[in-house]
């Protein structure tokens, strides 16, 4: 089920408010971010802030939605629909890892998870504009590659989910538990190359399985 985002009134200082909120939420978290501080950092009055956003929750979900969409759009630009699977999957995996190991990605995930009990719709919005959108974008490529005979996939959604989870192996657990927050190129390569190899071993046709990134 997709949660419908509230209709927001746009205006001259709308973007200013969102950028100020992004900075404060990332520095202080959801509970630690006050409307007074957001207004100060954004350089607007509280009245102006409230004219765009009725409460802090709506403002936070707009920040989260925009960042997820921005990340998804940037990842989508990396997907050449005509490129071989090994090359596309390598690029997608690196983009996913770059996001969840970034300061913003870590903080956004942490805040959304910590607030989902109080605001269930917050988790739904984060899911719709993050994991769900990533599945749809990747699924579109997998469908095209299957039609070309480069992949052999019966359940596109399941295959897309499987690849996304392969990109989380080891590194995501370390990030979530704050055991390790930065990774060497070799550590990233290990996960990316392993994910691509395993995916192509399952779904690649003879030619796709042998393609290099």
C-alpha positions as a Markdown table, in Angstrom:
| # | Residue | x | y | z |
|---|---|---|---|---|
| 1 | Unk | 0.0 | 0.0 | 0.0 |
| 2 | Unk | 1.3 | 3.4 | -1.0 |
| 3 | Unk | 0.8 | 6.2 | 1.5 |
| 4 | Unk | -0.4 | 9.5 | -0.1 |
| 5 | Unk | 1.8 | 12.4 | 0.9 |
| 6 | Unk | 0.0 | 15.5 | 2.0 |
| 7 | Unk | -0.4 | 18.3 | -0.5 |
| 8 | Unk | 2.1 | 21.1 | 0.4 |
| 9 | Unk | 1.8 | 24.7 | -0.4 |
| 10 | Unk | 4.9 | 25.9 | -2.3 |
| 11 | Unk | 6.2 | 29.4 | -2.1 |
| 12 | Unk | 9.3 | 31.6 | -2.5 |
| 13 | Unk | 11.0 | 30.3 | 0.7 |
| 14 | Unk | 9.8 | 26.7 | 0.5 |
| 15 | Unk | 13.2 | 25.3 | -0.7 |
| 16 | Unk | 15.0 | 27.4 | 1.9 |
| 17 | Unk | 12.9 | 25.8 | 4.7 |
| 18 | Unk | 13.5 | 22.3 | 3.4 |
| 19 | Unk | 17.3 | 22.8 | 3.2 |
| 20 | Unk | 17.4 | 24.3 | 6.7 |
| 21 | Unk | 15.4 | 21.3 | 8.0 |
| 22 | Unk | 17.7 | 18.9 | 6.3 |
| 23 | Unk | 20.7 | 20.3 | 8.0 |
| 24 | Unk | 19.1 | 20.3 | 11.5 |
| 25 | Unk | 17.6 | 16.9 | 11.2 |
| 26 | Unk | 20.9 | 15.4 | 10.2 |
| 27 | Unk | 22.7 | 17.1 | 13.0 |
| 28 | Unk | 20.2 | 16.6 | 15.9 |
| 29 | Unk | 17.9 | 13.8 | 14.8 |
| 30 | Unk | 14.1 | 14.0 | 14.8 |
| 31 | Unk | 13.6 | 14.5 | 18.6 |
| 32 | Unk | 16.5 | 16.9 | 19.0 |
| 33 | Unk | 15.4 | 19.1 | 16.1 |
| 34 | Unk | 13.2 | 22.0 | 17.2 |
| 35 | Unk | 11.1 | 24.1 | 15.0 |
| 36 | Unk | 12.8 | 27.2 | 16.4 |
| 37 | Unk | 16.2 | 25.9 | 15.3 |
| 38 | Unk | 15.0 | 24.8 | 11.9 |
| 39 | Unk | 13.6 | 28.3 | 11.3 |
| 40 | Unk | 16.8 | 29.9 | 12.5 |
| 41 | Unk | 19.0 | 27.8 | 10.2 |
| 42 | Unk | 16.6 | 28.3 | 7.3 |
| 43 | Unk | 16.6 | 32.0 | 7.9 |
| 44 | Unk | 12.8 | 32.3 | 8.1 |
| 45 | Unk | 10.3 | 33.1 | 10.8 |
| 46 | Unk | 8.3 | 30.3 | 12.5 |
| 47 | Unk | 5.2 | 31.7 | 10.9 |
| 48 | Unk | 6.7 | 31.2 | 7.4 |
| 49 | Unk | 7.8 | 27.7 | 8.3 |
| 50 | Unk | 4.3 | 26.8 | 9.5 |
| 51 | Unk | 2.8 | 28.3 | 6.4 |
| 52 | Unk | 4.5 | 25.5 | 4.4 |
| 53 | Unk | 4.5 | 22.7 | 6.9 |
| 54 | Unk | 1.8 | 22.2 | 9.5 |
| 55 | Unk | 4.1 | 20.2 | 11.8 |
| 56 | Unk | 7.6 | 18.8 | 12.2 |
| 57 | Unk | 6.6 | 15.3 | 11.1 |
| 58 | Unk | 5.4 | 16.5 | 7.7 |
| 59 | Unk | 8.6 | 18.5 | 7.3 |
| 60 | Unk | 10.8 | 15.6 | 8.1 |
| 61 | Unk | 9.0 | 13.2 | 5.7 |
| 62 | Unk | 9.4 | 15.8 | 2.9 |
| 63 | Unk | 13.2 | 15.9 | 3.6 |
| 64 | Unk | 13.4 | 12.1 | 3.6 |
| 65 | Unk | 11.2 | 11.8 | 0.5 |
| 66 | Unk | 13.4 | 14.2 | -1.5 |
| 67 | Unk | 16.6 | 12.6 | -0.5 |
| 68 | Unk | 15.4 | 9.1 | -1.5 |
| 69 | Unk | 14.1 | 10.4 | -4.8 |
| 70 | Unk | 17.4 | 12.2 | -5.5 |
| 71 | Unk | 19.4 | 9.1 | -4.8 |
| 72 | Unk | 17.1 | 7.0 | -6.9 |
| 73 | Unk | 17.2 | 9.4 | -9.8 |
| 74 | Unk | 21.0 | 9.5 | -9.6 |
| 75 | Unk | 21.2 | 5.7 | -9.6 |
| 76 | Unk | 18.7 | 5.5 | -12.5 |
| 77 | Unk | 21.0 | 7.8 | -14.6 |
| 78 | Unk | 23.7 | 5.1 | -14.2 |
| 79 | Unk | 21.5 | 2.5 | -15.8 |
| 80 | Unk | 22.1 | 2.2 | -19.5 |
| 81 | Unk | 19.1 | 0.1 | -20.6 |
| 82 | Unk | 21.2 | -1.4 | -23.4 |
| 83 | Unk | 24.4 | -2.1 | -21.3 |
| 84 | Unk | 25.2 | -5.7 | -20.3 |
| 85 | Unk | 24.0 | -6.9 | -16.9 |
| 86 | Unk | 27.4 | -7.2 | -15.3 |
| 87 | Unk | 28.2 | -3.5 | -16.0 |
| 88 | Unk | 24.8 | -2.2 | -14.9 |
| 89 | Unk | 24.6 | -4.4 | -11.7 |
| 90 | Unk | 28.1 | -3.3 | -10.7 |
| 91 | Unk | 27.2 | 0.4 | -11.0 |
| 92 | Unk | 23.9 | 0.0 | -9.2 |
| 93 | Unk | 25.6 | -1.9 | -6.3 |
| 94 | Unk | 28.2 | 0.8 | -5.9 |
| 95 | Unk | 25.5 | 3.5 | -5.8 |
| 96 | Unk | 23.5 | 1.6 | -3.2 |
| 97 | Unk | 26.5 | 1.0 | -0.9 |
| 98 | Unk | 27.6 | 4.7 | -1.3 |
| 99 | Unk | 24.2 | 5.8 | -0.1 |
| 100 | Unk | 23.8 | 3.6 | 3.0 |
| 101 | Unk | 27.3 | 4.2 | 4.1 |
| 102 | Unk | 27.0 | 8.0 | 3.6 |
| 103 | Unk | 26.4 | 10.3 | 6.6 |
| 104 | Unk | 23.0 | 11.3 | 5.3 |
| 105 | Unk | 22.0 | 7.7 | 4.4 |
| 106 | Unk | 23.0 | 6.4 | 7.9 |
| 107 | Unk | 21.2 | 9.2 | 9.7 |
| 108 | Unk | 18.1 | 9.0 | 7.6 |
| 109 | Unk | 17.8 | 5.3 | 8.1 |
| 110 | Unk | 18.4 | 5.6 | 11.8 |
| 111 | Unk | 15.8 | 8.4 | 12.2 |
| 112 | Unk | 13.1 | 6.6 | 10.2 |
| 113 | Unk | 13.5 | 3.3 | 12.1 |
| 114 | Unk | 13.5 | 5.0 | 15.5 |
| 115 | Unk | 10.3 | 7.0 | 14.7 |
| 116 | Unk | 8.3 | 4.3 | 12.9 |
| 117 | Unk | 6.4 | 3.2 | 16.0 |
| 118 | Unk | 5.1 | 6.7 | 16.7 |
| 119 | Unk | 4.6 | 7.5 | 13.0 |
| 120 | Unk | 3.9 | 4.3 | 11.0 |
| 121 | Unk | 3.2 | 6.4 | 7.9 |
| 122 | Unk | 6.8 | 7.7 | 8.1 |
| 123 | Unk | 8.1 | 4.2 | 7.5 |
| 124 | Unk | 5.7 | 3.8 | 4.6 |
| 125 | Unk | 6.8 | 7.0 | 2.9 |
| 126 | Unk | 10.5 | 6.1 | 3.4 |
| 127 | Unk | 9.9 | 2.7 | 2.0 |
| 128 | Unk | 7.9 | 4.0 | -1.0 |
| 129 | Unk | 10.5 | 6.6 | -2.0 |
| 130 | Unk | 13.5 | 4.4 | -1.2 |
| 131 | Unk | 13.5 | 0.6 | -1.3 |
| 132 | Unk | 10.3 | 0.3 | -3.4 |
| 133 | Unk | 11.5 | 2.9 | -5.9 |
| 134 | Unk | 14.9 | 1.2 | -6.2 |
| 135 | Unk | 13.1 | -2.1 | -6.9 |
| 136 | Unk | 11.0 | -0.6 | -9.6 |
| 137 | Unk | 13.9 | 1.1 | -11.3 |
| 138 | Unk | 16.1 | -2.0 | -11.2 |
| 139 | Unk | 13.2 | -4.2 | -12.2 |
| 140 | Unk | 12.7 | -2.2 | -15.3 |
| 141 | Unk | 16.3 | -2.9 | -16.4 |
| 142 | Unk | 16.0 | -6.6 | -15.5 |
| 143 | Unk | 12.9 | -6.9 | -17.5 |
| 144 | Unk | 14.6 | -5.4 | -20.6 |
| 145 | Unk | 17.7 | -7.6 | -20.2 |
| 146 | Unk | 15.4 | -10.7 | -19.8 |
| 147 | Unk | 13.6 | -9.8 | -23.0 |
| 148 | Unk | 17.0 | -9.6 | -24.8 |
| 149 | Unk | 17.9 | -13.0 | -23.6 |
| 150 | Unk | 20.8 | -11.8 | -21.4 |
| 151 | Unk | 19.0 | -12.8 | -18.2 |
| 152 | Unk | 16.5 | -15.6 | -17.5 |
| 153 | Unk | 14.2 | -14.3 | -14.7 |
| 154 | Unk | 10.6 | -15.4 | -14.0 |
| 155 | Unk | 9.9 | -13.2 | -11.0 |
| 156 | Unk | 11.4 | -9.7 | -11.7 |
| 157 | Unk | 10.4 | -8.2 | -8.4 |
| 158 | Unk | 11.9 | -11.0 | -6.4 |
| 159 | Unk | 15.1 | -10.9 | -8.4 |
| 160 | Unk | 15.4 | -7.1 | -7.9 |
| 161 | Unk | 14.9 | -7.6 | -4.2 |
| 162 | Unk | 17.5 | -10.3 | -4.1 |
| 163 | Unk | 20.1 | -8.2 | -5.7 |
| 164 | Unk | 19.4 | -5.2 | -3.5 |
| 165 | Unk | 19.8 | -7.4 | -0.4 |
| 166 | Unk | 23.1 | -8.9 | -1.8 |
| 167 | Unk | 24.4 | -5.3 | -1.8 |
| 168 | Unk | 23.8 | -5.1 | 1.9 |
| 169 | Unk | 25.8 | -8.2 | 2.9 |
| 170 | Unk | 28.2 | -7.6 | 5.8 |
| 171 | Unk | 28.5 | -3.8 | 5.3 |
| 172 | Unk | 25.0 | -2.9 | 6.2 |
| 173 | Unk | 25.0 | -4.8 | 9.5 |
| 174 | Unk | 28.3 | -3.0 | 10.4 |
| 175 | Unk | 26.8 | 0.4 | 9.6 |
| 176 | Unk | 23.5 | -0.3 | 11.4 |
| 177 | Unk | 25.3 | -1.4 | 14.5 |
| 178 | Unk | 27.9 | 1.4 | 14.1 |
| 179 | Unk | 30.7 | -1.2 | 14.3 |
| 180 | Unk | 32.3 | 0.4 | 11.2 |
| 181 | Unk | 31.2 | 3.5 | 9.3 |
| 182 | Unk | 33.7 | 3.8 | 6.5 |
| 183 | Unk | 35.1 | 1.1 | 4.1 |
| 184 | Unk | 38.1 | 0.7 | 1.9 |
| 185 | Unk | 37.7 | 0.3 | -1.9 |
| 186 | Unk | 38.7 | -3.4 | -1.4 |
| 187 | Unk | 36.0 | -3.9 | 1.1 |
| 188 | Unk | 33.4 | -2.4 | -1.2 |
| 189 | Unk | 34.7 | -4.3 | -4.2 |
| 190 | Unk | 34.4 | -7.6 | -2.3 |
| 191 | Unk | 30.7 | -7.1 | -1.7 |
| 192 | Unk | 29.9 | -5.6 | -5.2 |
| 193 | Unk | 31.7 | -8.3 | -7.1 |
| 194 | Unk | 30.3 | -11.0 | -4.9 |
| 195 | Unk | 26.8 | -9.7 | -5.4 |
| 196 | Unk | 27.1 | -9.5 | -9.2 |
| 197 | Unk | 28.7 | -13.0 | -9.5 |
| 198 | Unk | 26.0 | -14.6 | -7.4 |
| 199 | Unk | 23.2 | -12.9 | -9.2 |
| 200 | Unk | 24.5 | -13.8 | -12.6 |
| 201 | Unk | 25.2 | -17.4 | -11.5 |
| 202 | Unk | 21.5 | -17.7 | -10.8 |
| 203 | Unk | 19.9 | -15.6 | -13.5 |
| 204 | Unk | 22.5 | -15.0 | -16.2 |
| 205 | Unk | 22.5 | -16.8 | -19.5 |
| 206 | Unk | 25.7 | -18.1 | -20.9 |
| 207 | Unk | 26.8 | -14.8 | -22.5 |
| 208 | Unk | 25.7 | -12.6 | -19.6 |
| 209 | Unk | 27.4 | -14.7 | -16.9 |
| 210 | Unk | 30.7 | -14.2 | -18.7 |
| 211 | Unk | 30.5 | -10.5 | -19.3 |
| 212 | Unk | 32.9 | -8.2 | -17.4 |
| 213 | Unk | 31.9 | -5.0 | -15.7 |
